[in-house]
Amino acid sequence: MLMPATDMTAVEQALTQCETLVLYKCAKKMKQLLALLNKHGLADSARLVCYAEQSGRQAIFGDLRDAAESSHGYMATVIVYIGRKKWGTVEAERREKNQPIAPPGVVN
């Protein structure tokens, strides 16, 4: 699933709905995002990519705790591996509750 890291409520919801979550525009939300990932036990499964488009400046952080206090580019991207989910389980649960399959603004 791909979405901006601008709404932590939507991000938290997305963490329960996919196997891998790609969050962009993370720079200003790193501390909040790290707290959310810690809450769900996913901090060790996240990677931060910064300045991927700038030769010689690219940075990949394998531990978000090392990056939370630093400054990062506007399009800093976090990739979170959540794990395999049974096919259709999440969608079926959401349909039963009459909830949208993906949070607003999310591409899945």
C-alpha positions in Angstrom: 0.0 0.0 0.0 1.3 3.5 -0.8 0.2 6.7 1.0 1.5 9.9 2.4 2.6 10.0 6.1 0.5 13.1 6.8 -2.3 11.5 8.8 -1.2 9.2 11.6 -4.7 7.8 12.1 -4.8 6.7 8.5 -1.3 5.3 8.7 -2.2 3.3 11.8 -5.3 1.9 10.0 -3.2 1.0 7.0 -0.7 -0.9 9.2 -3.6 -3.4 9.8 -4.5 -3.8 6.1 -1.5 -4.7 4.1 1.7 -6.7 4.0 4.0 -3.8 3.0 3.3 -0.1 3.6 5.2 2.6 1.7 4.9 6.0 3.3 6.2 9.2 1.6 6.5 12.7 2.9 7.8 11.3 6.2 10.3 14.0 7.1 8.2 16.1 9.4 6.4 13.0 10.9 9.4 10.8 11.8 9.0 11.0 15.6 5.3 10.3 15.4 5.8 7.5 12.9 8.5 5.9 15.0 6.2 6.0 18.1 3.4 4.4 16.0 5.7 1.7 14.6 7.0 1.0 18.2 3.4 0.7 19.4 2.7 -2.0 16.7 6.1 -3.8 17.1 7.1 -2.8 13.6 10.0 -0.4 14.2 12.6 -3.2 13.3 10.7 -3.9 10.1 11.0 -0.3 8.7 13.6 1.3 6.5 14.0 5.0 5.6 15.2 6.2 2.2 16.2 9.8 1.7 17.5 11.8 -1.2 17.2 8.8 -3.6 17.2 11.1 -6.5 20.3 13.0 -5.6 23.6 11.4 -6.7 26.1 11.2 -3.8 23.5 12.2 -1.2 21.4 9.0 -1.0 20.8 7.6 2.4 19.2 4.4 3.6 18.6 3.9 7.4 18.0 0.3 8.5 17.0 1.6 12.0 14.5 4.4 12.2 15.6 5.1 15.8 18.9 6.4 14.3 17.0 8.7 11.9 14.2 10.1 14.1 16.2 13.0 15.5 17.8 14.0 12.1 16.6 16.2 9.3 15.5 14.5 6.1 14.4 15.6 2.7 10.8 16.4 1.9 10.2 13.2 0.1 11.8 10.9 2.7 10.2 7.5 2.3 9.6 4.8 4.8 9.0 1.2 3.8 7.4 -1.0 6.4 7.3 -4.8 6.0 4.3 -5.9 8.1 4.1 -9.5 7.0 1.9 -11.9 5.1 -1.8 -11.7 5.6 -4.3 -14.3 4.5 -5.7 -13.4 1.1 -9.0 -11.5 1.4 -9.1 -11.6 5.2 -8.8 -7.9 5.8 -11.1 -7.0 3.0 -13.7 -9.4 4.2 -13.6 -8.1 7.7 -14.0 -4.5 6.5 -16.9 -5.4 4.2 -18.7 -7.0 7.1 -18.3 -3.8 9.1 -19.3 -1.7 6.1 -16.0 0.1 6.1 -14.0 1.2 3.1 -11.3 -1.3 2.1 -8.6 1.3 2.0 -8.3 4.6 4.0 -9.1 7.8 2.1 -6.2 8.9 -0.1 -4.6 5.4 -0.1 -3.6 3.5 -3.2 -3.7 -0.3 -2.7 
